Amino acid sequence: MPDRSYLRWPFLDDAHRALTGELDAWAAAEVGSLGEPDEATLHEHCRGLVSALADGGWLEPVVGAPIDVRALCLARETLAYHHGLADFAFAMQGLGSGAISLFGAGALRERYLPGVRDGRLIAAFALSEPEAGSDVAAIATTARRDGDAWALDGEKTWISNGGLADFYVLFARTGQAPGARGLSAFVVDADAPGLRVAERIEVLAPHPLARLELDGCRVSGDRLIGAPGEGFKVAMATLDVFRPSVGAAALGFARRALDEALHRVSERELFGAPMAELQLVQAKVADMALGVDASALLVYRAAWTADVLGGRVSREAAMAKLHATETAQRVVDEAVQLFGGLGVTVGSVVERLYREVRALRIYEGASEVQRLIIARGALAAAAERHPQGATHV
Ligand SMILES: Cc1cc2nc3c(=O)[nH]c(=O)nc-3n(C[C@H](O)[C@H](O)[C@H](O)COP(=O)(O)OP(=O)(O)OC[C@H]3O[C@@H](n4cnc5c(N)ncnc54)[C@H](O)[C@@H]3O)c2cc1C
């Protein structure tokens, strides 16, 4: 029985506890025993997962107004525990539609959000480009006015659900100002003329990913999210909501790795006794359990701050993502170590987790970017407290 003591923490309320219990039971029964698809069946597999999640009513938290970040995180942790791609399918419905939920005009919300919630529409978030990953302000894709519409030219890469999505929330340069202040956010339908899936990208763990090309891609004027020039703000506010949930997914992987390891060390005999009796093994278990709880505290602190205190939560979100993803990598690695040869055997749970956890330290802002956000916030806060620079008193 997995440790669920965190559900009693004061960050959560009874509705969150109920959601987690019900989703956990659903996920164990419906997706827990699904295998990993290959590249050929990946899209079909993910479409099936979106439908199953919608039929179960589980996509509700991804399009709430406002989004319940604690529900989002609990759902991601729970789904990741059972099946990484179920978490991915759930998360992308949220990340891909989050900008519309947060900033979209009424007509945009009505056009897209019901379809996202009931699984008819698959969503994607298209920010990154070959020369603009960590450096979002370097986006080169342009959008120029063309009568009542916009014409988009450029390239997007590493786009999750690329080629599978029914629409993309896509960021392009409209030129109100240089750098970050000259970007705007659009909803681009997958069948928009001039949009092409140029390449599917295969990664370590199955994950629908593609590079997109835009060649005079026409987007009608009513598909702009927010005002021209607000794209960077739209992107960052969306990431503030979803970054803690990347931490939550990492937490789900880490918790699963810990549970697998606890089971293994209790069963496996080494030097005439269960492995769990070896103190070096206990030290690993202690570090893993501590890491999991510390990650959970940061993830649910960030989610609670977003839900209850409101406003921008960049600092809390960055801390949650950074700590939970880095820790999950170590926890999963220790689990593989404790399993010995079985740990690297293709098809074992910890071998799958080892591949699944890696990308989380890179996407939605690499760990280094999270450190910059945290450091800038700390320095700015110190400067505000001590305008003369006397930070040591
Ligand atoms: C599986 C996966 C799914 C993704 N899904 C999406 C998606 O749906 N939508 C989307 O828009 N993008 C997506 N991405 C792209 C992802 O957000 C970028 O890969 C990420 O932002 C890093 O950009 P980059 O790959 O261009 O690396 P670069 O920007 O070239 O950075 C390379 C490395 O440099 C380091 N680094 C970065 N900044 C600094 C710094 N200031 N100081 C020191 N070191 C630094 C980091 O370790 C980073 O990994 C996805 C990526 C992956 C791997």
PDBQT file of the ligand as one rigid body, heavy atoms in Angstrom, charges set to zero:
ROOT
HETATM    1  C1  LIG A 401      10.254  15.468 -24.058  1.00  0.00    +0.000 C 
HETATM    2  C2  LIG A 401      10.191  16.945 -24.340  1.00  0.00    +0.000 A 
HETATM    3  C3  LIG A 401       8.945  17.548 -24.505  1.00  0.00    +0.000 A 
HETATM    4  C4  LIG A 401       8.855  18.918 -24.798  1.00  0.00    +0.000 A 
HETATM    5  N1  LIG A 401       7.627  19.480 -25.016  1.00  0.00    +0.000 NA
HETATM    6  C5  LIG A 401       7.541  20.788 -25.381  1.00  0.00    +0.000 A 
HETATM    7  C6  LIG A 401       6.261  21.379 -25.697  1.00  0.00    +0.000 A 
HETATM    8  O1  LIG A 401       5.216  20.731 -25.631  1.00  0.00    +0.000 OA
HETATM    9  N2  LIG A 401       6.243  22.667 -26.091  1.00  0.00    +0.000 N 
HETATM   10  C7  LIG A 401       7.362  23.430 -26.199  1.00  0.00    +0.000 A 
HETATM   11  O2  LIG A 401       7.250  24.595 -26.559  1.00  0.00    +0.000 OA
HETATM   12  N3  LIG A 401       8.587  22.897 -25.902  1.00  0.00    +0.000 NA
HETATM   13  C8  LIG A 401       8.697  21.603 -25.506  1.00  0.00    +0.000 A 
HETATM   14  N4  LIG A 401       9.930  21.043 -25.222  1.00  0.00    +0.000 N 
HETATM   15  C9  LIG A 401      11.117  21.859 -25.364  1.00  0.00    +0.000 C 
HETATM   16  C10 LIG A 401      11.759  22.211 -24.044  1.00  0.00    +0.000 C 
HETATM   17  O3  LIG A 401      10.983  23.162 -23.360  1.00  0.00    +0.000 OA
HETATM   18  C11 LIG A 401      13.185  22.685 -24.351  1.00  0.00    +0.000 C 
HETATM   19  O4  LIG A 401      13.903  21.539 -24.778  1.00  0.00    +0.000 OA
HETATM   20  C12 LIG A 401      13.847  23.316 -23.142  1.00  0.00    +0.000 C 
HETATM   21  O5  LIG A 401      13.265  24.566 -22.857  1.00  0.00    +0.000 OA
HETATM   22  C13 LIG A 401      15.353  23.505 -23.367  1.00  0.00    +0.000 C 
HETATM   23  O6  LIG A 401      15.577  24.143 -24.587  1.00  0.00    +0.000 OA
HETATM   24  P1  LIG A 401      16.641  23.526 -25.629  1.00  0.00    +0.000 P 
HETATM   25  O7  LIG A 401      16.327  22.099 -25.821  1.00  0.00    +0.000 OA
HETATM   26  O8  LIG A 401      16.650  24.406 -26.812  1.00  0.00    +0.000 OA
HETATM   27  O9  LIG A 401      18.009  23.601 -24.852  1.00  0.00    +0.000 OA
HETATM   28  P2  LIG A 401      18.936  24.883 -24.744  1.00  0.00    +0.000 P 
HETATM   29  O10 LIG A 401      18.134  26.116 -24.561  1.00  0.00    +0.000 OA
HETATM   30  O11 LIG A 401      19.933  24.837 -25.846  1.00  0.00    +0.000 OA
HETATM   31  O12 LIG A 401      19.673  24.579 -23.370  1.00  0.00    +0.000 OA
HETATM   32  C14 LIG A 401      20.555  23.469 -23.266  1.00  0.00    +0.000 C 
HETATM   33  C15 LIG A 401      20.898  23.266 -21.816  1.00  0.00    +0.000 C 
HETATM   34  O13 LIG A 401      21.579  24.396 -21.337  1.00  0.00    +0.000 OA
HETATM   35  C16 LIG A 401      21.377  24.518 -19.956  1.00  0.00    +0.000 C 
HETATM   36  N5  LIG A 401      21.021  25.907 -19.687  1.00  0.00    +0.000 N 
HETATM   37  C17 LIG A 401      19.909  26.578 -20.071  1.00  0.00    +0.000 A 
HETATM   38  N6  LIG A 401      19.942  27.840 -19.618  1.00  0.00    +0.000 NA
HETATM   39  C18 LIG A 401      21.117  27.981 -18.935  1.00  0.00    +0.000 A 
HETATM   40  C19 LIG A 401      21.739  29.035 -18.221  1.00  0.00    +0.000 A 
HETATM   41  N7  LIG A 401      21.148  30.234 -18.153  1.00  0.00    +0.000 N 
HETATM   42  N8  LIG A 401      22.938  28.805 -17.655  1.00  0.00    +0.000 NA
HETATM   43  C20 LIG A 401      23.547  27.627 -17.735  1.00  0.00    +0.000 A 
HETATM   44  N9  LIG A 401      23.001  26.566 -18.394  1.00  0.00    +0.000 NA
HETATM   45  C21 LIG A 401      21.810  26.742 -18.969  1.00  0.00    +0.000 A 
HETATM   46  C22 LIG A 401      20.287  23.530 -19.570  1.00  0.00    +0.000 C 
HETATM   47  O14 LIG A 401      20.864  22.405 -18.950  1.00  0.00    +0.000 OA
HETATM   48  C23 LIG A 401      19.689  23.134 -20.897  1.00  0.00    +0.000 C 
HETATM   49  O15 LIG A 401      19.162  21.827 -20.857  1.00  0.00    +0.000 OA
HETATM   50  C24 LIG A 401      10.039  19.684 -24.908  1.00  0.00    +0.000 A 
HETATM   51  C25 LIG A 401      11.270  19.070 -24.718  1.00  0.00    +0.000 A 
HETATM   52  C26 LIG A 401      11.353  17.727 -24.438  1.00  0.00    +0.000 A 
HETATM   53  C27 LIG A 401      12.707  17.103 -24.251  1.00  0.00    +0.000 C 
ENDROOT
TORSDOF 0
